[in-house]
């Protein structure tokens, strides 16, 4: 097989300069190496660019610790993505909460039953693999339906016994790579009362959703009846942020507070009743659906949400990129000229879509 004379081209780059080491001979050698792997074009392009990044980094004035951080984080992500890739056919819910919640506590029992209910519904449960709420959710879900994304700390307990011996336990050195897995690999998030770590996850999720840096997902703040933890946080958000104009009223649509296990489970399931997933194609938002909806319903939604749309909602088919990626190309789709600003309203639109 003849060696290509140019690096793998990025789709849509046109006449823009290709990513390069700056040395034509090294570029050709990297291209030849990637070509020997016989990858699909999109994978060859990504692999080539990763190699280019490594070569460029070698010649830049980075510290040893900088290089160590980059290297370790890429290793962590590669391993974690590989583990999760074997279970892409099952939906997952990430569960957060205090590691200090003791067995027998109402929230522990609630988390255990939540894990059981979600596993019974075919979902997998992702936790931080520690004690407390994490242990409860893994116990309820059972080892077969559990993931553990453990952070290695000098003062924390070992992974809980319900995930400790499972190959779906992944150990992380860095919080940021661990948080990436929590968020990227899950279709829903449930938070039980907890400390700084739990609140960190809550605000990370809300920030990513509010800014559109993450797809919209159910975010449920669940607590035992009469606990009052999330109710107090909710009051603080409204009094401290909403009244000062730091967030918009529509941003409060991004999370759901409840004391009811049934309500929490139903809220998650209902989100995916009609809606399946989303993707931007040529600057427009495409919603993939589990089932077709009538034209009259589409017209109604176009009118109801005209404040965040720059034109009517239209039916569409899978784009070439979606087909190339195998990104559920057979599902029906709607195309929205969304303003990419009001994600709380978009969440409301998805809720209305699921109501029909």
HUFEN-V66768 format. One record per run of one state. SS is the DSSP state (alpha for helix, beta for strand, coil for the rest). FROM is the first residue (numbers start at 0). TO is the last residue. If there is no record, write none. Layout:
ss from to
SS FROM TO
SS FROM TO
This chain:
ss from to
coil 0 22
alpha 23 35
coil 36 39
alpha 40 57
coil 58 62
alpha 63 84
coil 85 90
beta 91 95
coil 96 104
alpha 105 119
coil 120 122
beta 123 126
coil 127 131
alpha 132 140
coil 141 141
alpha 142 144
beta 145 150
coil 151 167
beta 168 171
coil 172 173
alpha 174 183
coil 184 186
beta 187 190
coil 191 194
alpha 195 210
coil 211 216
beta 217 221
coil 222 227
alpha 228 241
coil 242 247
alpha 248 253
coil 254 254
beta 255 257
coil 258 259
alpha 260 270
coil 271 273
beta 274 280
coil 281 282
beta 283 288
coil 289 293
alpha 294 303
coil 304 304
alpha 305 307
beta 308 308
coil 309 312
beta 313 315
coil 316 318
alpha 319 324
coil 325 330
beta 331 335
coil 336 336
beta 337 337
coil 338 341
alpha 342 354
coil 355 355
